[in-house]
């Protein structure tokens, strides 16, 4: 890692392209997805959806910057709005579920599978 | 760009990242989290080197050292969010991810969104998460105070999830590596943007004494003269004159964003307000509902609390 930083400081590594941001965004999204699939704590699962929202926001801002307009940034405002609304509802739901079963485990709600 | 980036190395690096995440996920027994995180970092580092090589022929662009630092912190924090067995620490690492994402936004010259992100996410949403984590945690029973819940320490199907996730990442990266131009640095504000905001030009002209109170700008006649941007000013007596816009008049990011909102997406703001109102109502209705606890559960909880209280009293007396 130090090698990379030194090289980038020296300008050897070249410019940051849109691909760099898109790769960071994709990696963050995938990490969020893996977390959503593997963790069994309801709160952590919702935290992982926030991680995926975050990745989408980064991609939107990078694209907006790439095209030099502000539509990407405006869209991120709505992403934030939806994320806030989702967090409020999801957390209210989690509290309700916790009070019903006294546990945060997602496995407890297995019968919802049908 | 295909000649620079060898797809085999790329996929190998992504597979390495996948194996690292797989090892880092919490599981019972021997838990090589540090090794897993190291392997994931190695995979990510190789991809970054490849991206750097790919970007070398893209020409001059933005300074890049901050990008690497911020994205390394963001991805490391994200990895820790999904691997830490304690929910509170996960939430705190998520705040770290948010902060470094805000740093990336700053590099992308989205200042307003960067600070809005910190205020809304780190300030509001994550605090709500922390409240709920503390609200919805089982009272630890007496003999296992430090014991973690089973659903926190064991990942569900880690192999399948990591495989699926990193196949998705490989596909996305293949598409991304189609190549793109370097991001041009954000230069001085484009004349078009200034023309959208006649009021700020007017204020600057009045400040520089180029315009008196009774004068007005003829907006349709904004033009760029040979010396720079200029506007047509209509004097109080009806005469028209071309006045140069003084240096230093530029549009900030927040102004540009507000302009984009109010000109291009006026209805969506209303819709966002309605969404927030509905979420508020929904959250209130959901959390007001009374849950009938089973008698057994109530009794066991009472016993746990009583045991803890008596334990605390004994501790004080001793």
Boltz contact constraints between the chains, C-beta under 6 A:
constraints:
  - contact:
      token1: [A, 1]
      token2: [B, 45]
      max_distance: 6.0
  - contact:
      token1: [A, 8]
      token2: [B, 64]
      max_distance: 6.0
  - contact:
      token1: [A, 8]
      token2: [B, 65]
      max_distance: 6.0
  - contact:
      token1: [A, 8]
      token2: [B, 68]
      max_distance: 6.0
  - contact:
      token1: [A, 9]
      token2: [B, 65]
      max_distance: 6.0
  - contact:
      token1: [A, 13]
      token2: [B, 52]
      max_distance: 6.0
  - contact:
      token1: [A, 14]
      token2: [B, 55]
      max_distance: 6.0
  - contact:
      token1: [A, 14]
      token2: [B, 56]
      max_distance: 6.0
  - contact:
      token1: [A, 15]
      token2: [B, 55]
      max_distance: 6.0
  - contact:
      token1: [A, 15]
      token2: [B, 58]
      max_distance: 6.0
  - contact:
      token1: [A, 15]
      token2: [B, 61]
      max_distance: 6.0
  - contact:
      token1: [A, 15]
      token2: [B, 182]
      max_distance: 6.0
  - contact:
      token1: [A, 16]
      token2: [B, 61]
      max_distance: 6.0
  - contact:
      token1: [A, 16]
      token2: [B, 62]
      max_distance: 6.0
  - contact:
      token1: [A, 16]
      token2: [B, 64]
      max_distance: 6.0
  - contact:
      token1: [A, 16]
      token2: [B, 67]
      max_distance: 6.0
  - contact:
      token1: [A, 17]
      token2: [B, 55]
      max_distance: 6.0
  - contact:
      token1: [A, 17]
      token2: [B, 58]
      max_distance: 6.0
  - contact:
      token1: [A, 17]
      token2: [B, 180]
      max_distance: 6.0
  - contact:
      token1: [A, 17]
      token2: [B, 182]
      max_distance: 6.0
  - contact:
      token1: [A, 18]
      token2: [B, 180]
      max_distance: 6.0
  - contact:
      token1: [A, 19]
      token2: [B, 176]
      max_distance: 6.0
  - contact:
      token1: [A, 19]
      token2: [B, 180]
      max_distance: 6.0
  - contact:
      token1: [A, 20]
      token2: [B, 51]
      max_distance: 6.0
  - contact:
      token1: [A, 22]
      token2: [B, 176]
      max_distance: 6.0
  - contact:
      token1: [A, 23]
      token2: [B, 176]
      max_distance: 6.0
  - contact:
      token1: [A, 24]
      token2: [B, 71]
      max_distance: 6.0
  - contact:
      token1: [A, 26]
      token2: [B, 169]
      max_distance: 6.0
  - contact:
      token1: [A, 26]
      token2: [B, 172]
      max_distance: 6.0
  - contact:
      token1: [A, 27]
      token2: [B, 75]
      max_distance: 6.0
  - contact:
      token1: [A, 28]
      token2: [B, 78]
      max_distance: 6.0
  - contact:
      token1: [A, 30]
      token2: [B, 165]
      max_distance: 6.0
  - contact:
      token1: [A, 30]
      token2: [B, 168]
      max_distance: 6.0
  - contact:
      token1: [A, 30]
      token2: [B, 169]
      max_distance: 6.0
  - contact:
      token1: [A, 31]
      token2: [B, 78]
      max_distance: 6.0
  - contact:
      token1: [A, 31]
      token2: [B, 79]
      max_distance: 6.0
  - contact:
      token1: [A, 33]
      token2: [B, 165]
      max_distance: 6.0
  - contact:
      token1: [A, 34]
      token2: [B, 161]
      max_distance: 6.0
  - contact:
      token1: [A, 34]
      token2: [B, 162]
      max_distance: 6.0
  - contact:
      token1: [A, 34]
      token2: [B, 165]
      max_distance: 6.0
  - contact:
      token1: [A, 35]
      token2: [B, 82]
      max_distance: 6.0
  - contact:
      token1: [A, 37]
      token2: [B, 161]
      max_distance: 6.0
  - contact:
      token1: [A, 38]
      token2: [B, 25]
      max_distance: 6.0
  - contact:
      token1: [A, 38]
      token2: [B, 155]
      max_distance: 6.0
  - contact:
      token1: [A, 38]
      token2: [B, 156]
      max_distance: 6.0
  - contact:
      token1: [A, 38]
      token2: [B, 158]
      max_distance: 6.0
  - contact:
      token1: [A, 38]
      token2: [B, 161]
      max_distance: 6.0
  - contact:
      token1: [A, 40]
      token2: [B, 151]
      max_distance: 6.0
  - contact:
      token1: [A, 40]
      token2: [B, 156]
      max_distance: 6.0
  - contact:
      token1: [A, 41]
      token2: [B, 87]
      max_distance: 6.0
  - contact:
      token1: [A, 41]
      token2: [B, 151]
      max_distance: 6.0
  - contact:
      token1: [A, 41]
      token2: [B, 152]
      max_distance: 6.0
  - contact:
      token1: [A, 43]
      token2: [B, 87]
      max_distance: 6.0
  - contact:
      token1: [A, 43]
      token2: [B, 133]
      max_distance: 6.0
  - contact:
      token1: [A, 44]
      token2: [B, 87]
      max_distance: 6.0
  - contact:
      token1: [A, 44]
      token2: [B, 90]
      max_distance: 6.0
  - contact:
      token1: [A, 47]
      token2: [B, 94]
      max_distance: 6.0
  - contact:
      token1: [A, 51]
      token2: [B, 78]
      max_distance: 6.0
  - contact:
      token1: [A, 54]
      token2: [B, 101]
      max_distance: 6.0
  - contact:
      token1: [A, 61]
      token2: [B, 105]
      max_distance: 6.0
  - contact:
      token1: [A, 61]
      token2: [B, 108]
      max_distance: 6.0
  - contact:
      token1: [A, 61]
      token2: [B, 110]
      max_distance: 6.0
  - contact:
      token1: [A, 65]
      token2: [B, 108]
      max_distance: 6.0
  - contact:
      token1: [A, 65]
      token2: [B, 183]
      max_distance: 6.0
  - contact:
      token1: [A, 70]
      token2: [B, 256]
      max_distance: 6.0
  - contact:
      token1: [A, 70]
      token2: [B, 257]
      max_distance: 6.0
  - contact:
      token1: [A, 70]
      token2: [B, 260]
      max_distance: 6.0
  - contact:
      token1: [A, 73]
      token2: [B, 110]
      max_distance: 6.0
  - contact:
      token1: [A, 73]
      token2: [B, 113]
      max_distance: 6.0
  - contact:
      token1: [A, 73]
      token2: [B, 257]
      max_distance: 6.0
  - contact:
      token1: [A, 74]
      token2: [B, 260]
      max_distance: 6.0
  - contact:
      token1: [A, 74]
      token2: [B, 261]
      max_distance: 6.0
  - contact:
      token1: [A, 74]
      token2: [B, 265]
      max_distance: 6.0
  - contact:
      token1: [A, 76]
      token2: [B, 113]
      max_distance: 6.0
  - contact:
      token1: [A, 78]
      token2: [B, 272]
      max_distance: 6.0
  - contact:
      token1: [A, 80]
      token2: [B, 120]
      max_distance: 6.0
  - contact:
      token1: [A, 81]
      token2: [B, 272]
      max_distance: 6.0
  - contact:
      token1: [A, 84]
      token2: [B, 125]
      max_distance: 6.0
  - contact:
      token1: [A, 85]
      token2: [B, 275]
      max_distance: 6.0
  - contact:
      token1: [A, 85]
      token2: [B, 276]
      max_distance: 6.0
  - contact:
      token1: [A, 85]
      token2: [B, 279]
      max_distance: 6.0
  - contact:
      token1: [A, 87]
      token2: [B, 125]
      max_distance: 6.0
  - contact:
      token1: [A, 88]
      token2: [B, 279]
      max_distance: 6.0
  - contact:
      token1: [A, 88]
      token2: [B, 283]
      max_distance: 6.0
  - contact:
      token1: [A, 89]
      token2: [B, 279]
      max_distance: 6.0
  - contact:
      token1: [A, 89]
      token2: [B, 282]
      max_distance: 6.0
  - contact:
      token1: [A, 89]
      token2: [B, 283]
      max_distance: 6.0
  - contact:
      token1: [A, 91]
      token2: [B, 128]
      max_distance: 6.0
  - contact:
      token1: [A, 91]
      token2: [B, 132]
      max_distance: 6.0
  - contact:
      token1: [A, 92]
      token2: [B, 283]
      max_distance: 6.0
  - contact:
      token1: [A, 92]
      token2: [B, 286]
      max_distance: 6.0
  - contact:
      token1: [A, 92]
      token2: [B, 287]
      max_distance: 6.0
  - contact:
      token1: [A, 93]
      token2: [B, 286]
      max_distance: 6.0
  - contact:
      token1: [A, 95]
      token2: [B, 136]
      max_distance: 6.0
  - contact:
      token1: [A, 95]
      token2: [B, 287]
      max_distance: 6.0
  - contact:
      token1: [A, 96]
      token2: [B, 286]
      max_distance: 6.0
  - contact:
      token1: [A, 98]
      token2: [B, 136]
      max_distance: 6.0
  - contact:
      token1: [A, 99]
      token2: [B, 291]
      max_distance: 6.0
  - contact:
      token1: [A, 100]
      token2: [B, 291]
      max_distance: 6.0
  - contact:
      token1: [A, 102]
      token2: [B, 297]
      max_distance: 6.0
  - contact:
      token1: [A, 104]
      token2: [B, 136]
      max_distance: 6.0
  - contact:
      token1: [A, 105]
      token2: [B, 151]
      max_distance: 6.0
